[in-house]
Amino acid sequence: MEYKIVGNSMQSLAIRLESGEAIYADSGKVISKSSVIKMEPKLAGGVVGALERKFTGASGFLTEFKAVGSEGVLNVAGIIPGKIYAVQLGDGDEFIAEHYAFIAAQESVKFSIETVGIGAAFFGGAGLILQRFTGPGTLFIHVAGDIIEYNVTDSDPLEIDPGHIAGFDASLKYKITFVDNIKTAMFGGVGLFLAKFEGNGKVVAHSVSRYKLSSELYLQGREDTKNNK
């Protein structure tokens, strides 16, 4: 497999597959494909994995894309403007990604679903229903807006709005915390919850929260509708 990230602020991903090579991807993020690349729905992570994925709001199936007879190219992208981030996983390496960020992965990459406490998930919003990917292989995620990378260390933990989490090294310890000051949450523009990361590893963040963006667009749409009446 070879790949090329195309574009600047609104990136797409071109994946070249040799005959017999396959990847799995979110079919809703496919732009185009060569005719030699055949599509086949697959249960995402087996029956249990499919049910877990369905619970998160994603399809219980992923689509396998396989080049048959000759090489071909698959083009994919996120559903809002953003950038492509490639994660190279060694054998047994693990990376955890926000489930809407997933675009594609080599077929050798395995995944499962993990959730953060139901109360926090309900109130905290984005980034709390997560997928754990295990190597070997390459994983591709979509980052809304620009890519922000944080290097977390034992001496420098990170607190971040959950809506900005794209993914992080599974070696990091993480938990959802309530903001210390309710006034800050209510009037300071900060959400009720923050995700706290400790240990040593990398956190990849969206510069744009897709959830805040969708909320703003919804409110603006309502305002425009009201003004046009």
N, C-alpha and C positions, 0 to 999 in steps of 0.2 A: 504494500500500500504506500502510495505517495500522496501528499496533500499540499495545497497552496491556499493561504489566506488571502482573499482578494478585497481590495478597497481600503479605505481609511476610517472614516467615522461611521460608516454603515457597511460593515464587513460581511462577506459570505465565505463559504468554505468549499473548495473544489477537491474532491477525493478521487484519486485515480486507482482503480482496482485492476489487478492482473486477472486473467481468466482463472476462475476457481476461487478467487478471494471474495470475502464477504465482510460486511459490517452490519451493525444494527443501528437504527436511527429512529427519531421521532418523525413519522411520515408527514405530520402537519407542518414541518419545517423544511420540506424538500422543495427546491426551486425547479430543478430539471434533472434528467438522467439520460445516459446513452441507452439506446434500445436494447443493447446486449445485457444490460443490468436488469435482472429479474427481481421482482418484489414478492415477498412471502411473509404474511403475518406470523409472528411467533409469540407464544406466551412469554410475558416479561418475567424472567427469573423463575420459570416453572409455574405450576398452579398457584402455590402460595404467594410467590412474587407477583403474579398477575393480580391476585386479589388485593394484595397490599398496595400495588400501584393504582388500582381502581379506586381504592379508599382515598388516595391522595388527590383524586380529581383528574388524574392522567388516565389514558387508555390502558386497559389491562393487557393490551398487546403492543409490542414493538414490531417494526418491520425490518426484516432481513433484506439487504440489498446485495445481490451476488452477481458478479460478472461471469457470463456463460459463453464460452467459445472464443472470446477475445477480450482485450482490455476495454474498460469503459470508465466514464466519469460521472460522479454524482455530485450535484451542487445543492448545498443546504445553507440556511441562514436563520437567524432569530426572527421573531415576529414583530419586534420593535427595533428602532435604530440602536446599534451597539457593536460590540467587537467579539471576535472568536478567540477563545483561550484554549490552548492545547495542553493537556496534562500527560506527561510521560510516566507511566507506572511500571516499575520493575516487578518481578515475581513476588507477590505477596504485599506489595505496596498498596495503600488504601487512601482514597480521597473521597470526601463527602461533599455533595453538591446540592444546592437548592433545586427542587425537582423540576421547576419550570426552566431552569438554565440548561438542562441536558439537551444536546443536539444529536451526537452520534458517538459511537465507540467501536473499536475493533471487537470481533466476535470472541476473542480470548478474554475480554474484560467481563468480570461477573459483577452483579449488583444486587443489593437488597434495600429494603426500605427501613428507615428508622425514624421514630417520632420523638419529639420533645414533649414533656408533660402536657396533658390535654388542656389544663387551664391556661398555661402560657401559650399553647398553640392557638387557642381560641382568641385570646386577647392580643397576643403578640403579632399575629399576622404572618408576613412573609418569612421565608427562610427557616420555618420551624418544622416543615415536613421535608425530610431530606432523603437523599439516596446515597448509599455507600457503594463505591466502585472499587473493585479489587483487581490488581494486575496479575499477569503482565498485559501490556498493551497501551494504546493511546486513547484517551478520552477527550472529547471536545465539548466545551460548554459555551453558552452565549452570555456575555456580560452586557447588561443594559447601560448605554452611555459609554463612558470610558472605563478602562480597567484600573483599579486601584489595588496595589499589593501591599500587604502589611507583613513584616517579619516579626512574629511574636517570640519573645524569649521569657525565661523564668523571671528575669528582672524587669521585664516590660510587657505586662499583660495588656490585652486590648478589650475595650468595651465598644460595641457597635450596634447601631439600629439594626434589628433583624431583617428589615426590608432591603438592606443594602448587601446582605451576604449572598455571594454567588457560590463560593465553595471554600474548602479549607482542608489542610492535611489532617488525616484521621488520628495522627499522633497527638494532636492538641486536645486538651480537656476543655469542655465548654458547658455552660449552663445559662439559663435564662434568669435574669435578675430584674426585680422591680426597681424603678428609679427611686433614689433616696428621698427626693423632695417632690411631693404631690403637686406643689405650685409650679415647679419646673415642668412637670408633665402636662399640666393643664394650660399654662400660659407661656411657656418657654419654647413651644414648638417641638418638644422632644416627646417621643412615644412613651407609653406606660412601661414598656419593657426594653431592656438592653440585653444583648448577648455578650457574655464575658468569656474570653479565650485565655487559657493559661498553658504554659509549657513552652515547647520549642517547635515552631513550624510556621507555615505560611497561610494567610487568609487572603482570598481573592474577593474583591467587593465590586458591586455595581456603583457607578457614580450617580446613577438615576435609579430610584426605587420604582419598580414597575407598578407596585401597589399604590404608592402615592401619586404616580402619574395617572393611573386609571381613575383614581378618586378625583383628582383635579379636573380631568377631562369630563367626567360624569357631572360634577358640580357646574363646570362651565357650560356644558350642554343644557343643563336644566335652566341656568340663568339666561342663556341665549333663547331658549324656547319661551321662557316667561316674557322676555323683552320683545319678542316677535308677535306676541298675541295682541 
